[in-house]
Amino acid sequence: MLTPSGMTIVVVMKGFAALHGLVSVAAGKK
């Protein structure tokens, strides 16, 4: 089982990954 802090890290990592994906798509469209 993951600790609350571990879950937070996973959520933050996924958030950064999603944001990076959106930035990559936006940059590719230009």
Distance bins in CASP14 RR format, pairs under 12 A and 6 or more apart:
PFRMAT RR
TARGET T0000
AUTHOR 0000-0000-0000
RMODE 2
METHOD distances of the structure
MODEL  1
1 7 0 0 0 0 1 0 0 0 0 0 0
2 8 0 0 0 0 1 0 0 0 0 0 0
2 9 0 0 0 0 1 0 0 0 0 0 0
2 10 1 0 0 1 0 0 0 0 0 0 0
2 11 0 0 0 0 0 1 0 0 0 0 0
3 9 0 0 0 0 1 0 0 0 0 0 0
3 10 0 0 0 0 0 1 0 0 0 0 0
4 10 0 0 0 0 0 1 0 0 0 0 0
4 11 0 0 0 0 0 1 0 0 0 0 0
5 11 0 0 0 0 0 1 0 0 0 0 0
5 12 0 0 0 0 0 1 0 0 0 0 0
6 12 0 0 0 0 1 0 0 0 0 0 0
6 13 0 0 0 0 1 0 0 0 0 0 0
7 13 0 0 0 0 0 1 0 0 0 0 0
7 14 0 0 0 0 0 1 0 0 0 0 0
8 14 0 0 0 0 0 1 0 0 0 0 0
8 15 0 0 0 0 0 1 0 0 0 0 0
9 15 0 0 0 0 0 1 0 0 0 0 0
9 16 0 0 0 0 0 1 0 0 0 0 0
10 16 0 0 0 0 0 1 0 0 0 0 0
10 17 0 0 0 0 0 1 0 0 0 0 0
11 17 0 0 0 0 0 1 0 0 0 0 0
11 18 0 0 0 0 0 1 0 0 0 0 0
12 18 0 0 0 0 0 1 0 0 0 0 0
12 19 0 0 0 0 0 1 0 0 0 0 0
13 19 0 0 0 0 0 1 0 0 0 0 0
13 20 0 0 0 0 0 1 0 0 0 0 0
14 20 0 0 0 0 0 1 0 0 0 0 0
14 21 0 0 0 0 0 1 0 0 0 0 0
15 21 0 0 0 0 1 0 0 0 0 0 0
15 22 0 0 0 0 1 0 0 0 0 0 0
15 23 0 0 0 0 0 1 0 0 0 0 0
16 22 0 0 0 0 0 1 0 0 0 0 0
16 23 0 0 0 0 0 1 0 0 0 0 0
17 23 0 0 0 0 0 1 0 0 0 0 0
17 24 0 0 0 0 0 1 0 0 0 0 0
18 24 0 0 0 0 0 1 0 0 0 0 0
18 25 0 0 0 0 0 1 0 0 0 0 0
19 25 0 0 0 0 0 1 0 0 0 0 0
19 26 0 0 0 0 0 1 0 0 0 0 0
20 26 0 0 0 0 0 1 0 0 0 0 0
20 27 0 0 0 0 0 1 0 0 0 0 0
21 27 0 0 0 0 1 0 0 0 0 0 0
21 28 0 0 0 0 0 1 0 0 0 0 0
22 28 0 0 0 0 0 1 0 0 0 0 0
22 29 0 0 0 0 0 1 0 0 0 0 0
23 29 0 0 0 0 0 1 0 0 0 0 0
23 30 0 0 0 0 0 1 0 0 0 0 0
24 30 0 0 0 0 0 1 0 0 0 0 0
END
